[in-house]
Amino acid sequence: MVVVCLSARILAVVNSFCAMVEPRAYRGARSIDESLTIIESSDGAYDKRVVTVLKEVVTSAIGEKILAKRR
């Protein structure tokens, strides 16, 4: 059994989220809701507790303010 430290699990979720909401040469940016849905539905790929916290942060007032700056 492989144990992945908490900081690595957090980075994995945040890195994937950031990659999804930013445009790429081969596709446009995904919406925040779509990105969260993709991450949530990736069974076993991400720590569910970390995903839950990301969703709470993103949907909070401060999270919405931070994400509004990227537009």
Backbone as JSON Lines, residues from 0, in Angstrom:
{"i":0,"aa":"M","n":[0.84,-1.18,0.0],"ca":[0.0,0.0,0.0],"c":[0.89,1.24,0.0]}
{"i":1,"aa":"V","n":[0.58,2.17,-0.88],"ca":[1.33,3.41,-0.99],"c":[0.61,4.5,-0.2]}
{"i":2,"aa":"V","n":[1.35,5.22,0.62],"ca":[0.79,6.31,1.39],"c":[1.3,7.62,0.79]}
{"i":3,"aa":"V","n":[0.37,8.48,0.41],"ca":[0.73,9.77,-0.17],"c":[0.46,10.84,0.87]}
{"i":4,"aa":"C","n":[1.46,11.69,1.12],"ca":[1.31,12.69,2.17],"c":[0.21,13.71,1.8]}
{"i":5,"aa":"L","n":[-0.33,14.34,2.81],"ca":[-1.44,15.27,2.65],"c":[-1.09,16.41,1.69]}
{"i":6,"aa":"S","n":[0.09,16.97,1.82],"ca":[0.46,18.09,0.95],"c":[0.46,17.67,-0.53]}
{"i":7,"aa":"A","n":[0.88,16.47,-0.83],"ca":[0.86,15.97,-2.21],"c":[-0.57,15.78,-2.7]}
{"i":8,"aa":"R","n":[-1.46,15.3,-1.82],"ca":[-2.86,15.12,-2.21],"c":[-3.53,16.47,-2.47]}
{"i":9,"aa":"I","n":[-3.18,17.47,-1.67],"ca":[-3.73,18.82,-1.86],"c":[-3.23,19.39,-3.18]}
{"i":10,"aa":"L","n":[-1.94,19.28,-3.42],"ca":[-1.36,19.79,-4.66],"c":[-1.96,19.11,-5.89]}
{"i":11,"aa":"A","n":[-2.23,17.83,-5.81],"ca":[-2.81,17.1,-6.94],"c":[-4.18,17.67,-7.3]}
{"i":12,"aa":"V","n":[-5.01,17.92,-6.29],"ca":[-6.35,18.45,-6.53],"c":[-6.28,19.88,-7.06]}
{"i":13,"aa":"V","n":[-5.49,20.71,-6.42],"ca":[-5.41,22.12,-6.82],"c":[-4.79,22.25,-8.2]}
{"i":14,"aa":"N","n":[-3.76,21.48,-8.49],"ca":[-3.12,21.53,-9.8],"c":[-4.11,21.14,-10.9]}
{"i":15,"aa":"S","n":[-4.86,20.09,-10.68],"ca":[-5.85,19.67,-11.67],"c":[-6.93,20.72,-11.86]}
{"i":16,"aa":"F","n":[-7.41,21.28,-10.76],"ca":[-8.45,22.31,-10.84],"c":[-7.94,23.52,-11.63]}
{"i":17,"aa":"C","n":[-6.75,24.0,-11.29],"ca":[-6.18,25.15,-11.98],"c":[-5.98,24.88,-13.47]}
{"i":18,"aa":"A","n":[-5.52,23.67,-13.8],"ca":[-5.32,23.31,-15.19],"c":[-6.64,23.3,-15.96]}
{"i":19,"aa":"M","n":[-7.71,22.91,-15.3],"ca":[-9.01,22.85,-15.97],"c":[-9.63,24.22,-16.19]}
{"i":20,"aa":"V","n":[-9.48,25.13,-15.24],"ca":[-10.16,26.43,-15.36],"c":[-9.38,27.44,-16.2]}
{"i":21,"aa":"E","n":[-8.15,27.1,-16.57],"ca":[-7.36,27.96,-17.44],"c":[-7.42,27.44,-18.87]}
{"i":22,"aa":"P","n":[-7.45,28.34,-19.85],"ca":[-7.48,27.88,-21.24],"c":[-6.16,27.23,-21.63]}
{"i":23,"aa":"R","n":[-6.25,26.3,-22.54],"ca":[-5.08,25.61,-23.08],"c":[-5.08,25.82,-24.59]}
{"i":24,"aa":"A","n":[-3.96,25.54,-25.22],"ca":[-3.85,25.71,-26.67],"c":[-4.86,24.83,-27.41]}
{"i":25,"aa":"Y","n":[-5.21,23.7,-26.82],"ca":[-6.08,22.73,-27.49],"c":[-7.53,22.78,-27.03]}
{"i":26,"aa":"R","n":[-7.85,23.67,-26.06],"ca":[-9.24,23.82,-25.61],"c":[-9.37,25.09,-24.79]}
{"i":27,"aa":"G","n":[-10.6,25.56,-24.68],"ca":[-10.86,26.73,-23.87],"c":[-10.9,26.37,-22.39]}
{"i":28,"aa":"A","n":[-11.02,27.37,-21.57],"ca":[-11.13,27.14,-20.12],"c":[-12.46,26.48,-19.8]}
{"i":29,"aa":"R","n":[-12.43,25.57,-18.86],"ca":[-13.67,24.97,-18.38],"c":[-14.23,25.85,-17.28]}
{"i":30,"aa":"S","n":[-15.53,25.77,-17.06],"ca":[-16.14,26.53,-15.98],"c":[-15.73,25.94,-14.64]}
{"i":31,"aa":"I","n":[-15.89,26.73,-13.61],"ca":[-15.57,26.27,-12.26],"c":[-16.44,25.08,-11.89]}
{"i":32,"aa":"D","n":[-17.73,25.19,-12.16],"ca":[-18.65,24.09,-11.84],"c":[-18.3,22.81,-12.6]}
{"i":33,"aa":"E","n":[-17.98,22.94,-13.87],"ca":[-17.63,21.77,-14.67],"c":[-16.34,21.14,-14.14]}
{"i":34,"aa":"S","n":[-15.37,21.97,-13.8],"ca":[-14.1,21.46,-13.28],"c":[-14.3,20.72,-11.96]}
{"i":35,"aa":"L","n":[-15.11,21.28,-11.07],"ca":[-15.38,20.61,-9.8],"c":[-16.11,19.29,-10.02]}
{"i":36,"aa":"T","n":[-17.04,19.26,-10.96],"ca":[-17.77,18.03,-11.26],"c":[-16.83,16.96,-11.78]}
{"i":37,"aa":"I","n":[-15.92,17.33,-12.66],"ca":[-14.96,16.36,-13.19],"c":[-14.09,15.79,-12.07]}
{"i":38,"aa":"I","n":[-13.6,16.66,-11.22],"ca":[-12.74,16.21,-10.11],"c":[-13.53,15.33,-9.15]}
{"i":39,"aa":"E","n":[-14.75,15.74,-8.82],"ca":[-15.58,14.95,-7.9],"c":[-15.92,13.57,-8.47]}
{"i":40,"aa":"S","n":[-16.07,13.49,-9.77],"ca":[-16.48,12.22,-10.38],"c":[-15.31,11.32,-10.74]}
{"i":41,"aa":"S","n":[-14.1,11.75,-10.45],"ca":[-12.91,10.95,-10.72],"c":[-12.68,9.98,-9.57]}
{"i":42,"aa":"D","n":[-13.47,8.93,-9.56],"ca":[-13.46,7.98,-8.45],"c":[-12.06,7.48,-8.12]}
{"i":43,"aa":"G","n":[-11.64,7.76,-6.9],"ca":[-10.37,7.25,-6.4],"c":[-9.14,8.02,-6.83]}
{"i":44,"aa":"A","n":[-9.28,8.94,-7.78],"ca":[-8.1,9.67,-8.26],"c":[-7.66,10.74,-7.26]}
{"i":45,"aa":"Y","n":[-8.61,11.28,-6.52],"ca":[-8.32,12.37,-5.6],"c":[-8.88,12.05,-4.21]}
{"i":46,"aa":"D","n":[-8.25,12.63,-3.2],"ca":[-8.72,12.49,-1.83],"c":[-10.05,13.24,-1.7]}
{"i":47,"aa":"K","n":[-11.09,12.54,-1.35],"ca":[-12.43,13.14,-1.28],"c":[-12.51,14.27,-0.26]}
{"i":48,"aa":"R","n":[-11.75,14.16,0.81],"ca":[-11.77,15.23,1.82],"c":[-11.14,16.5,1.26]}
{"i":49,"aa":"V","n":[-10.08,16.36,0.49],"ca":[-9.43,17.51,-0.12],"c":[-10.36,18.14,-1.16]}
{"i":50,"aa":"V","n":[-11.04,17.33,-1.94],"ca":[-11.99,17.84,-2.93],"c":[-13.12,18.6,-2.24]}
{"i":51,"aa":"T","n":[-13.62,18.08,-1.13],"ca":[-14.69,18.74,-0.39],"c":[-14.24,20.11,0.1]}
{"i":52,"aa":"V","n":[-13.03,20.19,0.62],"ca":[-12.51,21.47,1.11],"c":[-12.3,22.44,-0.05]}
{"i":53,"aa":"L","n":[-11.79,21.95,-1.18],"ca":[-11.63,22.82,-2.35],"c":[-12.97,23.41,-2.75]}
{"i":54,"aa":"K","n":[-13.99,22.58,-2.8],"ca":[-15.32,23.06,-3.18],"c":[-15.83,24.12,-2.2]}
{"i":55,"aa":"E","n":[-15.59,23.89,-0.91],"ca":[-16.0,24.87,0.11],"c":[-15.26,26.2,-0.09]}
{"i":56,"aa":"V","n":[-13.98,26.14,-0.37],"ca":[-13.19,27.35,-0.57],"c":[-13.63,28.08,-1.83]}
{"i":57,"aa":"V","n":[-13.77,27.34,-2.92],"ca":[-14.14,27.94,-4.2],"c":[-15.51,28.62,-4.13]}
{"i":58,"aa":"T","n":[-16.43,28.04,-3.39],"ca":[-17.78,28.6,-3.32],"c":[-17.94,29.61,-2.18]}
{"i":59,"aa":"S","n":[-16.88,29.86,-1.42],"ca":[-16.95,30.86,-0.35],"c":[-16.81,32.26,-0.96]}
{"i":60,"aa":"A","n":[-17.11,33.26,-0.18],"ca":[-17.0,34.65,-0.66],"c":[-15.57,34.98,-1.07]}
{"i":61,"aa":"I","n":[-14.6,34.58,-0.28],"ca":[-13.2,34.87,-0.6],"c":[-12.76,34.08,-1.84]}
{"i":62,"aa":"G","n":[-13.21,32.85,-1.97],"ca":[-12.87,32.04,-3.14],"c":[-13.45,32.63,-4.41]}
{"i":63,"aa":"E","n":[-14.68,33.08,-4.35],"ca":[-15.3,33.71,-5.51],"c":[-14.57,34.99,-5.89]}
{"i":64,"aa":"K","n":[-14.12,35.73,-4.88],"ca":[-13.39,36.96,-5.14],"c":[-12.05,36.66,-5.83]}
{"i":65,"aa":"I","n":[-11.35,35.65,-5.34],"ca":[-10.06,35.27,-5.94],"c":[-10.25,34.79,-7.37]}
{"i":66,"aa":"L","n":[-11.25,33.95,-7.59],"ca":[-11.49,33.41,-8.93],"c":[-12.01,34.48,-9.9]}
{"i":67,"aa":"A","n":[-12.67,35.49,-9.39],"ca":[-13.18,36.56,-10.26],"c":[-12.03,37.33,-10.89]}
{"i":68,"aa":"K","n":[-10.89,37.36,-10.25],"ca":[-9.72,38.08,-10.78],"c":[-9.16,37.42,-12.03]}
{"i":69,"aa":"R","n":[-9.42,36.15,-12.22],"ca":[-8.88,35.46,-13.39],"c":[-9.66,35.76,-14.66]}
{"i":70,"aa":"R","n":[-10.81,36.33,-14.53],"ca":[-11.65,36.6,-15.72],"c":[-11.23,37.82,-16.45]}
